[in-house]
Structure formats: C-alpha cells, structure tokens
Amino acid sequence: MTRIRDERKRRGWNQTDLAYFARVSQAEISRIESGKLKPSPGQLERLGRALGVRPDELAKENPA
C-alpha cells in the first residue's frame, strides 16, 4: 500500500521504525507495502495511530 509507505517516508522512518511504533512486525510492514498482504482492521488501526492518519485514509491508494 503506497499510502502507508509514503506516510512512513514522509516522517523519515524506515520499516523497522514504523513496525516498532505500530506494534506490527517489520516483515508484515514489508508485505503490506508491497501489496502482498492486506492489513487487518487492527493492523490498519495501529498503523494509522502510529502515523497520525485515519485508518480509512491509509486504506485508500494514492492517485496515480
């Protein structure tokens, strides 16, 4: 999901940083960002809280 990656990079975080703040494994962050794993509602909630973005906004893809 490019929105999660973009928000993470905007903060200057690597995947390990986001994994720590969101309490999601780094492997899951990698798979979510690459589109290999769809995040669960709980994961989206934790990612949104860590990034300061509403979970429903994270679930949207950035326009091309």
Distance bins in CASP14 RR format, pairs under 12 A and 6 or more apart:
PFRMAT RR
TARGET T0000
AUTHOR 0000-0000-0000
RMODE 2
METHOD distances of the structure
MODEL  1
1 7 0 0 0 0 1 0 0 0 0 0 0
1 8 0 0 0 0 0 1 0 0 0 0 0
1 28 0 0 0 0 0 1 0 0 0 0 0
1 29 0 0 0 0 0 1 0 0 0 0 0
1 30 0 0 0 0 0 1 0 0 0 0 0
1 31 0 0 0 0 0 1 0 0 0 0 0
1 32 1 0 1 0 0 0 0 0 0 0 0
1 33 1 0 0 1 0 0 0 0 0 0 0
1 34 0 0 0 0 1 0 0 0 0 0 0
1 35 1 0 0 1 0 0 0 0 0 0 0
1 36 0 0 0 0 0 1 0 0 0 0 0
1 37 0 0 0 0 1 0 0 0 0 0 0
1 38 0 0 0 0 1 0 0 0 0 0 0
1 39 1 0 0 1 0 0 0 0 0 0 0
1 43 0 0 0 0 0 1 0 0 0 0 0
1 44 0 0 0 0 1 0 0 0 0 0 0
1 47 0 0 0 0 1 0 0 0 0 0 0
1 48 0 0 0 0 0 1 0 0 0 0 0
1 51 0 0 0 0 0 1 0 0 0 0 0
1 53 0 0 0 0 0 1 0 0 0 0 0
1 55 0 0 0 0 0 1 0 0 0 0 0
1 57 0 0 0 0 0 1 0 0 0 0 0
1 58 1 0 0 1 0 0 0 0 0 0 0
1 59 1 0 0 1 0 0 0 0 0 0 0
1 60 0 0 0 0 1 0 0 0 0 0 0
1 61 1 0 0 1 0 0 0 0 0 0 0
1 62 0 0 0 0 1 0 0 0 0 0 0
2 8 0 0 0 0 0 1 0 0 0 0 0
2 9 0 0 0 0 0 1 0 0 0 0 0
2 10 0 0 0 0 0 1 0 0 0 0 0
2 32 0 0 0 0 0 1 0 0 0 0 0
2 33 1 0 0 1 0 0 0 0 0 0 0
2 34 0 0 0 0 1 0 0 0 0 0 0
2 35 0 0 0 0 1 0 0 0 0 0 0
2 58 0 0 0 0 0 1 0 0 0 0 0
2 59 0 0 0 0 0 1 0 0 0 0 0
2 60 0 0 0 0 1 0 0 0 0 0 0
2 61 1 0 0 1 0 0 0 0 0 0 0
2 62 1 0 1 0 0 0 0 0 0 0 0
2 63 0 0 0 0 0 1 0 0 0 0 0
2 64 0 0 0 0 1 0 0 0 0 0 0
3 9 0 0 0 0 0 1 0 0 0 0 0
3 10 0 0 0 0 0 1 0 0 0 0 0
3 32 0 0 0 0 0 1 0 0 0 0 0
3 33 0 0 0 0 1 0 0 0 0 0 0
3 35 0 0 0 0 0 1 0 0 0 0 0
3 39 0 0 0 0 0 1 0 0 0 0 0
3 44 0 0 0 0 0 1 0 0 0 0 0
3 47 0 0 0 0 1 0 0 0 0 0 0
3 48 0 0 0 0 0 1 0 0 0 0 0
3 51 0 0 0 0 1 0 0 0 0 0 0
3 53 1 0 0 1 0 0 0 0 0 0 0
3 54 0 0 0 0 0 1 0 0 0 0 0
3 55 0 0 0 0 0 1 0 0 0 0 0
3 56 0 0 0 0 0 1 0 0 0 0 0
3 57 1 0 0 1 0 0 0 0 0 0 0
3 58 1 0 1 0 0 0 0 0 0 0 0
3 59 1 0 0 1 0 0 0 0 0 0 0
3 60 1 0 0 1 0 0 0 0 0 0 0
3 61 1 0 0 1 0 0 0 0 0 0 0
3 62 1 0 1 0 0 0 0 0 0 0 0
3 63 0 0 0 0 0 1 0 0 0 0 0
4 10 0 0 0 0 0 1 0 0 0 0 0
4 11 0 0 0 0 0 1 0 0 0 0 0
4 13 0 0 0 0 0 1 0 0 0 0 0
4 15 0 0 0 0 1 0 0 0 0 0 0
4 18 1 0 0 1 0 0 0 0 0 0 0
4 19 0 0 0 0 0 1 0 0 0 0 0
4 22 0 0 0 0 1 0 0 0 0 0 0
4 24 0 0 0 0 0 1 0 0 0 0 0
4 28 0 0 0 0 0 1 0 0 0 0 0
4 29 1 0 0 1 0 0 0 0 0 0 0
4 30 0 0 0 0 0 1 0 0 0 0 0
4 31 0 0 0 0 0 1 0 0 0 0 0
4 32 1 0 0 1 0 0 0 0 0 0 0
4 33 1 0 1 0 0 0 0 0 0 0 0
4 34 0 0 0 0 0 1 0 0 0 0 0
4 35 0 0 0 0 1 0 0 0 0 0 0
4 37 0 0 0 0 0 1 0 0 0 0 0
4 38 0 0 0 0 0 1 0 0 0 0 0
4 39 1 0 0 1 0 0 0 0 0 0 0
4 43 0 0 0 0 1 0 0 0 0 0 0
4 44 0 0 0 0 1 0 0 0 0 0 0
4 46 0 0 0 0 0 1 0 0 0 0 0
4 47 1 0 0 1 0 0 0 0 0 0 0
4 48 0 0 0 0 1 0 0 0 0 0 0
4 50 0 0 0 0 1 0 0 0 0 0 0
4 51 1 0 0 1 0 0 0 0 0 0 0
4 52 0 0 0 0 0 1 0 0 0 0 0
4 53 0 0 0 0 1 0 0 0 0 0 0
4 55 0 0 0 0 0 1 0 0 0 0 0
4 57 0 0 0 0 0 1 0 0 0 0 0
4 58 1 0 1 0 0 0 0 0 0 0 0
4 59 0 0 0 0 1 0 0 0 0 0 0
4 60 0 0 0 0 0 1 0 0 0 0 0
4 61 0 0 0 0 0 1 0 0 0 0 0
4 62 0 0 0 0 0 1 0 0 0 0 0
5 11 0 0 0 0 0 1 0 0 0 0 0
5 12 0 0 0 0 0 1 0 0 0 0 0
5 13 0 0 0 0 0 1 0 0 0 0 0
5 14 0 0 0 0 0 1 0 0 0 0 0
5 15 0 0 0 0 1 0 0 0 0 0 0
5 18 0 0 0 0 1 0 0 0 0 0 0
5 29 0 0 0 0 1 0 0 0 0 0 0
5 30 0 0 0 0 1 0 0 0 0 0 0
5 31 0 0 0 0 0 1 0 0 0 0 0
5 32 0 0 0 0 1 0 0 0 0 0 0
5 33 1 0 1 0 0 0 0 0 0 0 0
5 34 0 0 0 0 1 0 0 0 0 0 0
5 35 0 0 0 0 0 1 0 0 0 0 0
5 47 0 0 0 0 0 1 0 0 0 0 0
5 51 0 0 0 0 0 1 0 0 0 0 0
5 58 0 0 0 0 0 1 0 0 0 0 0
5 61 0 0 0 0 0 1 0 0 0 0 0
5 62 0 0 0 0 1 0 0 0 0 0 0
6 12 0 0 0 0 0 1 0 0 0 0 0
6 13 0 0 0 0 0 1 0 0 0 0 0
6 18 0 0 0 0 0 1 0 0 0 0 0
6 33 0 0 0 0 1 0 0 0 0 0 0
6 51 0 0 0 0 1 0 0 0 0 0 0
6 53 0 0 0 0 0 1 0 0 0 0 0
6 57 0 0 0 0 0 1 0 0 0 0 0
6 58 0 0 0 0 0 1 0 0 0 0 0
6 60 0 0 0 0 0 1 0 0 0 0 0
6 61 0 0 0 0 0 1 0 0 0 0 0
6 62 1 0 0 1 0 0 0 0 0 0 0
6 63 0 0 0 0 0 1 0 0 0 0 0
7 13 0 0 0 0 1 0 0 0 0 0 0
7 17 0 0 0 0 0 1 0 0 0 0 0
7 18 0 0 0 0 1 0 0 0 0 0 0
7 21 0 0 0 0 0 1 0 0 0 0 0
7 22 0 0 0 0 0 1 0 0 0 0 0
7 29 0 0 0 0 0 1 0 0 0 0 0
7 33 0 0 0 0 0 1 0 0 0 0 0
7 47 0 0 0 0 1 0 0 0 0 0 0
7 48 0 0 0 0 1 0 0 0 0 0 0
7 50 0 0 0 0 1 0 0 0 0 0 0
7 51 1 0 1 0 0 0 0 0 0 0 0
7 52 0 0 0 0 1 0 0 0 0 0 0
7 53 1 0 1 0 0 0 0 0 0 0 0
7 54 0 0 0 0 0 1 0 0 0 0 0
7 55 0 0 0 0 0 1 0 0 0 0 0
7 57 0 0 0 0 1 0 0 0 0 0 0
7 58 1 0 0 1 0 0 0 0 0 0 0
7 60 0 0 0 0 0 1 0 0 0 0 0
7 62 0 0 0 0 1 0 0 0 0 0 0
8 14 1 0 0 1 0 0 0 0 0 0 0
8 15 1 0 0 1 0 0 0 0 0 0 0
8 16 0 0 0 0 0 1 0 0 0 0 0
8 17 1 0 0 1 0 0 0 0 0 0 0
8 18 1 0 1 0 0 0 0 0 0 0 0
8 19 0 0 0 0 1 0 0 0 0 0 0
8 20 0 0 0 0 0 1 0 0 0 0 0
8 21 0 0 0 0 1 0 0 0 0 0 0
8 22 0 0 0 0 1 0 0 0 0 0 0
8 24 0 0 0 0 0 1 0 0 0 0 0
8 26 0 0 0 0 0 1 0 0 0 0 0
8 29 1 0 0 1 0 0 0 0 0 0 0
8 30 0 0 0 0 0 1 0 0 0 0 0
8 32 0 0 0 0 0 1 0 0 0 0 0
8 33 1 0 0 1 0 0 0 0 0 0 0
8 47 0 0 0 0 1 0 0 0 0 0 0
8 48 0 0 0 0 0 1 0 0 0 0 0
8 50 0 0 0 0 1 0 0 0 0 0 0
8 51 1 0 0 1 0 0 0 0 0 0 0
8 52 0 0 0 0 0 1 0 0 0 0 0
8 53 0 0 0 0 0 1 0 0 0 0 0
8 58 0 0 0 0 0 1 0 0 0 0 0
9 15 0 0 0 0 0 1 0 0 0 0 0
9 17 0 0 0 0 0 1 0 0 0 0 0
9 18 0 0 0 0 1 0 0 0 0 0 0
9 33 0 0 0 0 0 1 0 0 0 0 0
9 51 0 0 0 0 0 1 0 0 0 0 0
10 18 0 0 0 0 0 1 0 0 0 0 0
10 51 0 0 0 0 1 0 0 0 0 0 0
10 52 0 0 0 0 0 1 0 0 0 0 0
10 53 0 0 0 0 0 1 0 0 0 0 0
10 62 0 0 0 0 0 1 0 0 0 0 0
11 17 1 0 0 1 0 0 0 0 0 0 0
11 18 0 0 0 0 1 0 0 0 0 0 0
11 21 0 0 0 0 1 0 0 0 0 0 0
11 22 0 0 0 0 0 1 0 0 0 0 0
11 48 0 0 0 0 0 1 0 0 0 0 0
11 50 0 0 0 0 1 0 0 0 0 0 0
11 51 1 0 0 1 0 0 0 0 0 0 0
11 52 0 0 0 0 1 0 0 0 0 0 0
11 53 0 0 0 0 0 1 0 0 0 0 0
12 18 0 0 0 0 1 0 0 0 0 0 0
12 21 0 0 0 0 0 1 0 0 0 0 0
12 51 0 0 0 0 0 1 0 0 0 0 0
13 19 0 0 0 0 1 0 0 0 0 0 0
13 20 0 0 0 0 1 0 0 0 0 0 0
13 21 1 0 0 1 0 0 0 0 0 0 0
13 22 0 0 0 0 0 1 0 0 0 0 0
13 26 0 0 0 0 0 1 0 0 0 0 0
13 29 0 0 0 0 1 0 0 0 0 0 0
13 33 0 0 0 0 0 1 0 0 0 0 0
13 47 0 0 0 0 0 1 0 0 0 0 0
13 50 0 0 0 0 1 0 0 0 0 0 0
13 51 0 0 0 0 1 0 0 0 0 0 0
14 20 0 0 0 0 1 0 0 0 0 0 0
14 21 0 0 0 0 0 1 0 0 0 0 0
14 26 0 0 0 0 1 0 0 0 0 0 0
14 29 0 0 0 0 1 0 0 0 0 0 0
14 30 0 0 0 0 0 1 0 0 0 0 0
14 33 0 0 0 0 0 1 0 0 0 0 0
15 21 0 0 0 0 0 1 0 0 0 0 0
15 22 0 0 0 0 0 1 0 0 0 0 0
15 24 0 0 0 0 1 0 0 0 0 0 0
15 25 0 0 0 0 1 0 0 0 0 0 0
15 26 1 0 1 0 0 0 0 0 0 0 0
15 27 0 0 0 0 1 0 0 0 0 0 0
15 28 0 0 0 0 1 0 0 0 0 0 0
15 29 1 0 1 0 0 0 0 0 0 0 0
15 30 1 0 1 0 0 0 0 0 0 0 0
15 31 0 0 0 0 0 1 0 0 0 0 0
15 32 0 0 0 0 1 0 0 0 0 0 0
15 33 1 0 0 1 0 0 0 0 0 0 0
15 34 0 0 0 0 0 1 0 0 0 0 0
15 47 0 0 0 0 0 1 0 0 0 0 0
15 50 0 0 0 0 0 1 0 0 0 0 0
16 22 0 0 0 0 0 1 0 0 0 0 0
16 24 0 0 0 0 0 1 0 0 0 0 0
16 25 0 0 0 0 1 0 0 0 0 0 0
16 26 1 0 1 0 0 0 0 0 0 0 0
16 27 0 0 0 0 0 1 0 0 0 0 0
16 28 0 0 0 0 0 1 0 0 0 0 0
16 29 0 0 0 0 1 0 0 0 0 0 0
16 30 0 0 0 0 0 1 0 0 0 0 0
17 24 0 0 0 0 0 1 0 0 0 0 0
17 26 0 0 0 0 1 0 0 0 0 0 0
17 29 0 0 0 0 1 0 0 0 0 0 0
17 50 0 0 0 0 1 0 0 0 0 0 0
17 51 0 0 0 0 0 1 0 0 0 0 0
18 24 1 0 0 1 0 0 0 0 0 0 0
18 25 0 0 0 0 0 1 0 0 0 0 0
18 26 0 0 0 0 1 0 0 0 0 0 0
18 28 0 0 0 0 0 1 0 0 0 0 0
18 29 1 0 1 0 0 0 0 0 0 0 0
18 30 0 0 0 0 0 1 0 0 0 0 0
18 32 0 0 0 0 1 0 0 0 0 0 0
18 33 0 0 0 0 1 0 0 0 0 0 0
18 39 0 0 0 0 0 1 0 0 0 0 0
18 43 0 0 0 0 0 1 0 0 0 0 0
18 46 0 0 0 0 1 0 0 0 0 0 0
18 47 1 0 0 1 0 0 0 0 0 0 0
18 48 0 0 0 0 0 1 0 0 0 0 0
18 49 0 0 0 0 0 1 0 0 0 0 0
18 50 1 0 0 1 0 0 0 0 0 0 0
18 51 1 0 0 1 0 0 0 0 0 0 0
18 52 0 0 0 0 0 1 0 0 0 0 0
18 53 0 0 0 0 0 1 0 0 0 0 0
18 58 0 0 0 0 0 1 0 0 0 0 0
19 25 1 0 1 0 0 0 0 0 0 0 0
19 26 1 0 1 0 0 0 0 0 0 0 0
19 27 0 0 0 0 1 0 0 0 0 0 0
19 28 1 0 0 1 0 0 0 0 0 0 0
19 29 1 0 1 0 0 0 0 0 0 0 0
19 30 0 0 0 0 1 0 0 0 0 0 0
19 31 0 0 0 0 0 1 0 0 0 0 0
19 32 0 0 0 0 0 1 0 0 0 0 0
19 33 0 0 0 0 0 1 0 0 0 0 0
19 43 0 0 0 0 0 1 0 0 0 0 0
19 46 0 0 0 0 0 1 0 0 0 0 0
19 47 0 0 0 0 1 0 0 0 0 0 0
19 50 0 0 0 0 1 0 0 0 0 0 0
20 26 0 0 0 0 1 0 0 0 0 0 0
20 29 0 0 0 0 0 1 0 0 0 0 0
20 46 0 0 0 0 0 1 0 0 0 0 0
20 50 0 0 0 0 1 0 0 0 0 0 0
21 29 0 0 0 0 0 1 0 0 0 0 0
21 46 0 0 0 0 1 0 0 0 0 0 0
21 47 0 0 0 0 1 0 0 0 0 0 0
21 48 0 0 0 0 1 0 0 0 0 0 0
21 49 0 0 0 0 1 0 0 0 0 0 0
21 50 1 1 0 0 0 0 0 0 0 0 0
21 51 0 0 0 0 1 0 0 0 0 0 0
21 52 0 0 0 0 0 1 0 0 0 0 0
22 28 0 0 0 0 1 0 0 0 0 0 0
22 29 1 0 0 1 0 0 0 0 0 0 0
22 32 0 0 0 0 0 1 0 0 0 0 0
22 39 0 0 0 0 1 0 0 0 0 0 0
22 42 0 0 0 0 1 0 0 0 0 0 0
22 43 1 0 0 1 0 0 0 0 0 0 0
22 44 0 0 0 0 1 0 0 0 0 0 0
22 45 0 0 0 0 1 0 0 0 0 0 0
22 46 1 0 1 0 0 0 0 0 0 0 0
22 47 1 0 1 0 0 0 0 0 0 0 0
22 48 1 0 0 1 0 0 0 0 0 0 0
22 49 1 0 0 1 0 0 0 0 0 0 0
22 50 1 1 0 0 0 0 0 0 0 0 0
22 51 1 0 0 1 0 0 0 0 0 0 0
22 52 0 0 0 0 0 1 0 0 0 0 0
22 53 0 0 0 0 0 1 0 0 0 0 0
22 55 0 0 0 0 0 1 0 0 0 0 0
22 58 0 0 0 0 0 1 0 0 0 0 0
23 29 0 0 0 0 0 1 0 0 0 0 0
23 42 0 0 0 0 0 1 0 0 0 0 0
23 43 0 0 0 0 1 0 0 0 0 0 0
23 45 0 0 0 0 0 1 0 0 0 0 0
23 46 1 0 1 0 0 0 0 0 0 0 0
23 47 0 0 0 0 1 0 0 0 0 0 0
23 48 0 0 0 0 0 1 0 0 0 0 0
23 49 0 0 0 0 1 0 0 0 0 0 0
23 50 0 0 0 0 1 0 0 0 0 0 0
24 30 0 0 0 0 0 1 0 0 0 0 0
24 31 0 0 0 0 0 1 0 0 0 0 0
24 32 1 0 0 1 0 0 0 0 0 0 0
24 33 0 0 0 0 0 1 0 0 0 0 0
24 37 0 0 0 0 0 1 0 0 0 0 0
24 39 1 0 0 1 0 0 0 0 0 0 0
24 40 0 0 0 0 1 0 0 0 0 0 0
24 42 0 0 0 0 1 0 0 0 0 0 0
24 43 1 0 1 0 0 0 0 0 0 0 0
24 44 0 0 0 0 1 0 0 0 0 0 0
24 45 0 0 0 0 0 1 0 0 0 0 0
24 46 1 0 1 0 0 0 0 0 0 0 0
24 47 1 0 0 1 0 0 0 0 0 0 0
24 48 0 0 0 0 0 1 0 0 0 0 0
24 49 0 0 0 0 0 1 0 0 0 0 0
24 50 0 0 0 0 1 0 0 0 0 0 0
24 51 0 0 0 0 0 1 0 0 0 0 0
25 31 0 0 0 0 1 0 0 0 0 0 0
25 32 0 0 0 0 0 1 0 0 0 0 0
25 37 0 0 0 0 0 1 0 0 0 0 0
25 39 0 0 0 0 0 1 0 0 0 0 0
25 43 0 0 0 0 1 0 0 0 0 0 0
25 46 0 0 0 0 0 1 0 0 0 0 0
26 32 0 0 0 0 0 1 0 0 0 0 0
26 33 0 0 0 0 0 1 0 0 0 0 0
27 33 0 0 0 0 0 1 0 0 0 0 0
27 34 0 0 0 0 0 1 0 0 0 0 0
27 36 0 0 0 0 0 1 0 0 0 0 0
27 37 0 0 0 0 1 0 0 0 0 0 0
28 34 0 0 0 0 0 1 0 0 0 0 0
28 35 0 0 0 0 0 1 0 0 0 0 0
28 36 0 0 0 0 1 0 0 0 0 0 0
28 37 1 0 0 1 0 0 0 0 0 0 0
28 38 0 0 0 0 0 1 0 0 0 0 0
28 39 1 0 0 1 0 0 0 0 0 0 0
28 40 0 0 0 0 1 0 0 0 0 0 0
28 42 0 0 0 0 0 1 0 0 0 0 0
28 43 1 0 0 1 0 0 0 0 0 0 0
28 44 0 0 0 0 0 1 0 0 0 0 0
28 46 0 0 0 0 0 1 0 0 0 0 0
28 47 0 0 0 0 1 0 0 0 0 0 0
29 35 0 0 0 0 0 1 0 0 0 0 0
29 36 0 0 0 0 0 1 0 0 0 0 0
29 37 0 0 0 0 1 0 0 0 0 0 0
29 39 0 0 0 0 1 0 0 0 0 0 0
29 43 0 0 0 0 1 0 0 0 0 0 0
29 46 0 0 0 0 0 1 0 0 0 0 0
29 47 0 0 0 0 1 0 0 0 0 0 0
29 50 0 0 0 0 0 1 0 0 0 0 0
29 51 0 0 0 0 0 1 0 0 0 0 0
30 36 0 0 0 0 1 0 0 0 0 0 0
30 37 0 0 0 0 1 0 0 0 0 0 0
31 37 1 1 0 0 0 0 0 0 0 0 0
31 38 0 0 0 0 1 0 0 0 0 0 0
31 39 0 0 0 0 1 0 0 0 0 0 0
31 43 0 0 0 0 0 1 0 0 0 0 0
32 38 1 0 0 1 0 0 0 0 0 0 0
32 39 1 0 1 0 0 0 0 0 0 0 0
32 40 0 0 0 0 1 0 0 0 0 0 0
32 43 1 0 0 1 0 0 0 0 0 0 0
32 44 0 0 0 0 1 0 0 0 0 0 0
32 46 0 0 0 0 0 1 0 0 0 0 0
32 47 1 0 0 1 0 0 0 0 0 0 0
32 48 0 0 0 0 0 1 0 0 0 0 0
32 58 0 0 0 0 1 0 0 0 0 0 0
32 59 0 0 0 0 0 1 0 0 0 0 0
33 39 0 0 0 0 1 0 0 0 0 0 0
33 47 0 0 0 0 0 1 0 0 0 0 0
33 58 0 0 0 0 0 1 0 0 0 0 0
35 61 0 0 0 0 0 1 0 0 0 0 0
37 43 0 0 0 0 1 0 0 0 0 0 0
37 44 0 0 0 0 0 1 0 0 0 0 0
38 44 0 0 0 0 1 0 0 0 0 0 0
38 58 0 0 0 0 0 1 0 0 0 0 0
38 59 0 0 0 0 1 0 0 0 0 0 0
39 45 0 0 0 0 1 0 0 0 0 0 0
39 46 0 0 0 0 1 0 0 0 0 0 0
39 47 1 0 0 1 0 0 0 0 0 0 0
39 48 0 0 0 0 1 0 0 0 0 0 0
39 55 0 0 0 0 1 0 0 0 0 0 0
39 58 1 0 0 1 0 0 0 0 0 0 0
39 59 1 0 0 1 0 0 0 0 0 0 0
40 46 0 0 0 0 1 0 0 0 0 0 0
40 47 0 0 0 0 0 1 0 0 0 0 0
40 55 0 0 0 0 0 1 0 0 0 0 0
40 59 0 0 0 0 0 1 0 0 0 0 0
41 47 0 0 0 0 0 1 0 0 0 0 0
41 48 0 0 0 0 0 1 0 0 0 0 0
41 55 1 0 0 1 0 0 0 0 0 0 0
41 56 0 0 0 0 0 1 0 0 0 0 0
41 58 0 0 0 0 0 1 0 0 0 0 0
41 59 0 0 0 0 1 0 0 0 0 0 0
42 48 0 0 0 0 1 0 0 0 0 0 0
42 49 0 0 0 0 1 0 0 0 0 0 0
42 50 0 0 0 0 0 1 0 0 0 0 0
42 55 0 0 0 0 1 0 0 0 0 0 0
42 58 0 0 0 0 0 1 0 0 0 0 0
42 59 0 0 0 0 0 1 0 0 0 0 0
43 49 0 0 0 0 0 1 0 0 0 0 0
43 50 0 0 0 0 0 1 0 0 0 0 0
43 55 0 0 0 0 1 0 0 0 0 0 0
43 58 0 0 0 0 1 0 0 0 0 0 0
43 59 0 0 0 0 0 1 0 0 0 0 0
44 50 0 0 0 0 0 1 0 0 0 0 0
44 51 0 0 0 0 0 1 0 0 0 0 0
44 53 0 0 0 0 1 0 0 0 0 0 0
44 54 0 0 0 0 1 0 0 0 0 0 0
44 55 1 0 1 0 0 0 0 0 0 0 0
44 56 0 0 0 0 1 0 0 0 0 0 0
44 57 0 0 0 0 1 0 0 0 0 0 0
44 58 1 0 1 0 0 0 0 0 0 0 0
44 59 1 0 0 1 0 0 0 0 0 0 0
44 60 0 0 0 0 0 1 0 0 0 0 0
45 51 0 0 0 0 0 1 0 0 0 0 0
45 52 0 0 0 0 0 1 0 0 0 0 0
45 53 0 0 0 0 0 1 0 0 0 0 0
45 54 0 0 0 0 1 0 0 0 0 0 0
45 55 1 0 1 0 0 0 0 0 0 0 0
45 56 0 0 0 0 0 1 0 0 0 0 0
45 58 0 0 0 0 1 0 0 0 0 0 0
45 59 0 0 0 0 0 1 0 0 0 0 0
46 52 0 0 0 0 0 1 0 0 0 0 0
46 53 0 0 0 0 0 1 0 0 0 0 0
46 55 0 0 0 0 1 0 0 0 0 0 0
46 58 0 0 0 0 0 1 0 0 0 0 0
47 53 0 0 0 0 1 0 0 0 0 0 0
47 54 0 0 0 0 0 1 0 0 0 0 0
47 55 1 0 0 1 0 0 0 0 0 0 0
47 56 0 0 0 0 0 1 0 0 0 0 0
47 57 0 0 0 0 0 1 0 0 0 0 0
47 58 1 0 1 0 0 0 0 0 0 0 0
47 59 0 0 0 0 1 0 0 0 0 0 0
48 54 1 0 0 1 0 0 0 0 0 0 0
48 55 1 0 1 0 0 0 0 0 0 0 0
48 56 0 0 0 0 1 0 0 0 0 0 0
48 57 0 0 0 0 1 0 0 0 0 0 0
48 58 1 0 1 0 0 0 0 0 0 0 0
48 59 0 0 0 0 1 0 0 0 0 0 0
49 55 0 0 0 0 1 0 0 0 0 0 0
49 58 0 0 0 0 0 1 0 0 0 0 0
50 58 0 0 0 0 0 1 0 0 0 0 0
51 57 0 0 0 0 1 0 0 0 0 0 0
51 58 1 0 0 1 0 0 0 0 0 0 0
52 58 0 0 0 0 1 0 0 0 0 0 0
53 59 0 0 0 0 0 1 0 0 0 0 0
53 60 0 0 0 0 0 1 0 0 0 0 0
54 60 0 0 0 0 1 0 0 0 0 0 0
END
